[in-house]
Amino acid sequence: MLRRGQIVLFISLAPLYSQPSAAWRDPSPHTVQFVSVDKNVRLEVLDWGGSGRPVVLLAGGGDTAHVFDDFAPKLRTNWHIYGVTRRGFGASEFAPSDHPADRLGDDVLAVIDSLKLQRAVLVGHSFAGEELSSVGSRHADRVVGLVYLDAMYPYAFDNGKGPSMREFLAANGPQPPPPGESELASFSALQKYYVRVLGFTYPEGELRQHWSSTPEGRLGKRRDADFPGNATLFAVLTTAMKKYTDIPVASLVIFGNPHGQGTWVDNSADPKVRDAAKAYSAAVEALTERQAKAFEKSVPTARMVKLSGAHHYVFLSNEADVLREINAFLNRLQ
């Protein structure tokens, strides 16, 4: 099993979905529906409303659409915002596929068709870059724009001139100390833990997809080993990865480079942690720069933005920067 953070640039394996306790209501202003995309597979689709062009948010590997619970409402002033939870994660159902990379892309197209979205823009974080490239390279007539949020890695673009996926997967950084008993006393306590170690936190709605809870409000078991979508992500990253070499759709690519690894590293007094973090940062920075150059040379019309010190969850660590770039990109598509 892959550890969250071991390959944090690509997937963060999440636990099985658990129903929130009856006392908690998701404060994010979205509706929830389930859309059939395949035989015996329905995907959770969130709708934050808004007016204007449809924008579909796709979460990184292991996350659900609820990871955008705080971010999405800030986009809906000028656009209609949706979010899709990938098959096998959160509340979305699962069935295996012989062609997992393009199957995940086809799932996104099936949602677009079901909702009758016209001239949609796809915005994907991390591993969702694979779905963006799958749709954009095979069905360029179905979408008008793609936004890669720290997502333009070899699973999204690989013409043989940049680093391999294997090189990225081999890079391992130091891991923060896990949350202690007091930090698992409630979801608000866990959010404060993430602020302390990362400098930002995740929406409670997303954390409630990752953890069960007790009637008293404590966090219960984290059950990521049994999540049915894990095997699909691992296969796409390794044995079943498809190499997308052409992105004939208007694209915005936002990289965090060099990556921030969290405030726990910045504030660490342990020289071993600092040295390990420095080595990891240098390795990933060099790989990411090679990947960015390979993409820029092949797709010179794309808008490339590099945010120094941004975390892999760039839309959480650098929310204002990402909102500014997305809005500017969408306005240019008008």
Buried (B, 14 or more C-beta within 10 A) or exposed (E): EBEBBBBBBBBBBBBBBBEBBEEBEBEBEBEBBBBEBBEEBBBBBBBBEBEBBBBBBBBBBBBBBBBBBBBBBBBBEBBBBBBBBBBBBBBBBBBEBEEBBBBBBBBBBBBBEBBEBEEBBBBBBBBBBBBBBBBBBBBBEBBBBBBBBBBBBBBBBBBEBBBBBEBBBEBBBBBBEEBEEEBBBBBEBBBBBBEBBBBBBBBBBBBBBBBBBEEEBBBEEBBBEEBBBBEBBBBBBEEBBBBBBBBEBBBBBBBBBBBBBBBBBEEBEEEEBBEBBBBBBEBBBBBBBBBBEBBBEBBEEBBBBBBEBBBBBBBBBBBEBBBEBBBEBBEEEE
